[in-house]
Amino acid sequence: YYSGSAEMASGILHNVRNCLTPLVVQIDVLTEKVRRAPLNNVERAVAELSGRALDRERETALNRYLRIGSDHMLTLLKHTDHQLQEISQQVAYIEEILSQQEKFTHPDRVVEPLRIQGTMEEAAMLMPRDLCSAVSIDILPEIAQLPAVSAERIVLIQIFTNLLNNAAESILRKGCPPPGTIRISGEVEGQDGPRMVHLKVRDNGDGIDGDSLKSIFSGGFSRKKSPLSGIGLHWCGNVLSAMNGMLYAESDGIGQGACFHVKIPLHET
């Protein structure tokens, strides 16, 4: 975790790419909507109304078109404003991830008290749109009652985002009727030792076979087509270990879904 600078850089790039994916999609959608906006037709209608005298029927038709066009443009502007706010927030996350890279060069780790529910909700916002729409994320009420954990905020968000993305991709591979389900539960454990929050991220995806279950946290391992997509779990496991936490997985086999267990130390006041 501390000495593998090349591996750490790969992990950071992987997580930046995860953030960039929904960003690029949103920009493409906005660009296409702006291109389809009837700006040229509106300009011609305004020019015609400002020019020579028109008969009443033509003038009425042009005014009606301008009203419709104005309503369309207003709707587009409101939608664009909302999308730009989302894009701005995602850019801020990328800036935080890159800032975190600088901290990796220092021996001291900066941790803070964090609430699981808020951190998990922030992570869900960073999921690509196609994955987010394919699943229903069920954060059980008990999560809101959990005490604060001691962790690095942006790193914990990256870990949760990786787990949610992996679960959604597993559901899509299985071909479950949409939406698939990601269920997140948690409890406090460790009465006779270090107290931890134990989270369970369970999906009804395509499951994990026994051999893969032994290897999914190895560097470079992947069941996906992308050559870089296997970095996530290896990086997450190392980061949690460095924060005195733990990450492991369970599955009853192919077609039976999977459950990822995340253990994070409680924040001791």
Summary of the structure (lengths in Angstrom):
residues: 269
radius of gyration: 24.3
end to end distance: 26.9
largest distance: 89.7
contacts: 795
relative contact order: 0.13
helix: 56%
strand: 16%
